[in-house]
Amino acid sequence: DFLNLDEMPAAYREAAVRHFEALRDYRPTPLAGNAFLFRSSNEAMDADFGWGPLIQGTLTIEPIPGNHSDVLMEPNIEATSRKIRAAMETVTEAGS
């Protein structure tokens, strides 16, 4: 099994069940705007992770070094923060 709920403490089990129920029931709606997707350069999944159909504007995909669990850790955090800052500056300039 992916997740053995029987081995979890009751509080964690309850939270996990609610999380999976919310995930099952969520229906995303398209965003009428632009978006940035920061994705790990080590991930072997679809390029846009399924976000493409949900973004009605431009989806800019920015690869960042590392994998999902360490993009916010040394040595990757510096490159990640540079990419996020640059994206924020782009958005700020466009909104001026």
N, C-alpha and C positions, 0 to 999 in steps of 0.2 A: 504494500500500500504506500501511496505517496505520503500520507500523514496518518499516523496511528493515534486516533483520538482517545482510545482507551488508556493509553499510557500517559496522557496529559493530566495535570492537575485540573480540577473542575473549572476554575476561573478561566484558564487558558482554553479549555475545551469549549466553553460557552462562547468565548470571543471568536475562536476559530470557526465555529458553526455559524455565527452571525456574519462573519466576514464572507464565508463561502455562499451564504444565502444572498447577501447584498451583491456579490459578484455575479451570481446566477441571474438575479432580477434586474440588474442595471441595463438600461438601453441608452447608449450614447446618442447625442444629437450633434449634428454638424456645427462647426464653429464658422461664423461668417467673418473670417479675418485670417491673418497670417499667423504662423506658429513656427517655433524652433523645436527641433527634436535633437537632443543630445544623446547620442548612442555610443555605447562602448565599441571600440574598434575591434574587440576580440569576440563579439557576439556573432553567432552564425544563424541569424534569423532574417526574415524579410527586411529589406532596406528601410521601410517606413514603419515597421512593426504594426501595420494595420491602421496607422493614423491618416494616411493619404486620403481615403474616401471621406474622412470626417473634417478635413480642413478645406474650406471653400476658397481660401486665398492661397498664398504660397506657403508650402511646407519646406523649410530649410533644414536639411539634415546635417548636423555637425558631429563628426566622429571625434571621440575623446579617447585618450589612451587608457588601457586597462580593461578589466572585465566588470561586470555588473556590481560585484561586491567591493571593488577597490578603486573605483573612479574618484572617490572622495577621500582617498588615503594617499600618503606619500608613496611613491614619487609622483603620482598622477594628479593630485589635487591642484598643483600649480597650473598645469595645462588646462584642466577642467575649468578653473576659475577664470583664466584668460578668455576662454571661449564664451563663458557666460557673460563676462563683462563686455566683450565685444558685441554680443547679441543685444544686450541691454542698451548699449550706446546706439546701435542701429535703430532700435525701437524708439528711443528717446529722440534721436535726430528726425525720424520720420514723423513723430508726433508734434514737432515744433512748428 
